[in-house]
Amino acid sequence: MNRYRWKSRPDVAQLEQAIDQLRTVIIQLRRELTNKEDYAAKLELALHERLTRIDALTATVDSLRQQNRRLDKEAERLVEMVRLPPTQL
């Protein structure tokens, strides 16, 4: 009959210490993850605000360009009116 030799059990104190160390690592990693998630959320908010501001400024620039075109056309008409001699009746 073969008898198996079982390895002796590791010291319980060592296991508890290893468990405590792993718990500490888990807590540290969770805190690190939370900090990174908070930072990412702040970056997303800043990006959204920046894109909103860029869109508003782009709309303002487009509006001013249209206004400049209208004013240029009006100025050209006025120049033509001044350049032409008045018709004599």
C-alpha positions as CSV (number, residue, x, y, z in Angstrom):
1,M,0.0,0.0,0.0
2,N,1.4,3.3,-1.1
3,R,1.2,6.1,1.3
4,Y,1.4,9.6,0.1
5,R,3.3,12.1,2.0
6,W,1.3,15.3,2.3
7,K,3.3,18.5,2.4
8,S,3.0,20.2,5.7
9,R,0.6,23.1,5.8
10,P,2.1,26.5,5.5
11,D,2.3,28.6,8.5
12,V,-1.1,30.3,9.1
13,A,0.6,33.5,10.3
14,Q,2.4,33.7,7.0
15,L,-0.8,33.2,5.1
16,E,-2.5,35.9,7.1
17,Q,0.3,38.3,6.5
18,A,0.2,37.6,2.7
19,I,-3.5,38.2,2.7
20,D,-3.1,41.5,4.6
21,Q,-0.4,42.6,2.1
22,L,-2.7,41.7,-0.8
23,R,-5.6,43.6,0.7
24,T,-3.3,46.6,1.1
25,V,-2.3,46.3,-2.6
26,I,-6.0,46.0,-3.6
27,I,-6.9,49.2,-1.6
28,Q,-4.0,51.1,-3.2
29,L,-5.0,50.0,-6.7
30,R,-8.6,50.9,-6.1
31,R,-7.6,54.3,-4.9
32,E,-5.3,54.8,-7.9
33,L,-8.1,53.7,-10.2
34,T,-10.6,56.1,-8.6
35,N,-8.1,58.9,-8.9
36,K,-7.5,58.2,-12.6
37,E,-11.3,57.9,-13.3
38,D,-11.9,61.2,-11.6
39,Y,-9.0,62.8,-13.6
40,A,-10.5,61.3,-16.8
41,A,-13.9,62.7,-16.0
42,K,-12.4,66.2,-15.4
43,L,-10.6,66.0,-18.7
44,E,-13.8,64.9,-20.5
45,L,-15.6,67.9,-19.0
46,A,-12.8,70.3,-19.9
47,L,-12.8,68.9,-23.5
48,H,-16.6,69.3,-23.8
49,E,-16.4,72.9,-22.6
50,R,-13.5,73.6,-25.0
51,L,-15.4,72.1,-27.9
52,T,-18.5,74.1,-27.0
53,R,-16.5,77.3,-26.9
54,I,-14.8,76.5,-30.2
55,D,-18.2,75.9,-31.9
56,A,-19.5,79.2,-30.5
57,L,-16.4,81.0,-31.8
58,T,-16.6,79.3,-35.2
59,A,-20.2,80.5,-35.5
60,T,-19.2,84.0,-34.6
61,V,-16.4,84.0,-37.2
62,D,-18.8,82.7,-39.8
63,S,-21.3,85.4,-39.0
64,L,-18.7,88.1,-39.2
65,R,-17.4,86.8,-42.5
66,Q,-20.9,87.0,-43.9
67,Q,-21.3,90.5,-42.6
68,N,-18.0,91.5,-44.2
69,R,-19.1,90.1,-47.5
70,R,-22.4,92.1,-47.3
71,L,-20.5,95.2,-46.4
72,D,-17.9,94.7,-49.2
73,K,-20.8,94.4,-51.7
74,E,-22.4,97.5,-50.3
75,A,-19.1,99.4,-50.5
76,E,-18.6,98.4,-54.1
77,R,-22.1,99.6,-54.9
78,L,-21.4,102.9,-53.2
79,V,-18.1,103.3,-55.1
80,E,-19.9,102.7,-58.4
81,M,-22.5,105.3,-57.5
82,V,-19.8,107.9,-56.7
83,R,-17.8,107.0,-59.8
84,L,-20.7,107.4,-62.2
85,P,-21.4,111.0,-63.0
86,P,-24.9,112.1,-62.2
87,T,-27.3,111.9,-65.1
88,Q,-28.2,115.3,-66.4
89,L,-31.9,115.9,-66.8
